Amino acid sequence: MRIFLDANILFSAARADGAIRRLLVLLHKAKHSCWVDGFVIEEARRNLAEKSPSGLSELDTLIERMHRV
């Protein structure tokens, strides 16, 4: 299944090792494809830089496993 993720999902998954990050791991393991576009990535990156800069490296790691539109 193809799943398009929004900036809020990326932000939440990158910010904390919680339910959303675990959900993305489960989706990846189940061979679902997660999709993002440049606008979503930029919004998540901007919000993390402002509110939780420590999550920026995790965001990059998450994006590596995703498809881009």
C-alpha positions in Angstrom: 0.0 0.0 0.0 1.2 3.5 -0.7 0.9 6.0 2.2 1.4 9.7 1.8 2.7 11.2 5.0 2.2 14.8 6.1 4.5 17.1 7.9 2.9 16.5 11.3 3.7 12.8 11.0 7.3 13.4 10.0 7.6 16.0 12.8 6.2 13.6 15.5 8.3 10.6 14.3 11.5 12.7 14.3 10.9 14.5 17.5 10.4 11.5 19.8 10.8 7.7 19.9 7.0 7.2 20.4 4.0 5.7 18.8 4.3 7.5 15.4 7.9 6.4 14.9 7.0 2.8 15.8 4.1 3.0 13.4 6.5 4.0 10.6 8.8 1.2 11.4 6.0 -1.3 11.3 4.8 0.1 8.0 8.3 -0.3 6.6 8.6 -3.8 7.8 5.3 -4.7 6.3 6.6 -3.5 2.9 4.2 -0.6 2.7 5.7 2.4 0.8 5.7 5.8 2.6 5.6 8.8 0.3 6.5 12.5 1.0 7.1 15.5 -1.1 9.5 18.4 -0.8 7.0 20.7 0.7 6.2 18.2 3.5 9.9 17.6 4.2 10.6 21.4 4.3 7.7 22.1 6.7 8.7 19.3 9.0 12.4 20.4 8.9 11.4 24.1 9.6 9.2 23.1 12.6 11.9 20.8 14.0 14.5 23.5 13.7 12.3 25.8 15.7 10.8 23.5 18.3 13.1 20.5 18.6 16.4 20.8 16.7 17.7 17.5 18.1 15.2 15.7 15.9 16.7 16.9 12.6 19.1 14.1 12.3 16.3 11.6 12.9 14.2 13.3 10.2 17.0 12.7 7.7 17.2 9.0 8.7 13.4 8.6 8.3 13.4 10.3 4.9 16.0 7.9 3.6 13.5 5.1 3.9 10.7 7.0 2.1 9.8 7.6 -1.5 9.6 11.2 -2.8 6.9 12.5 -5.1 
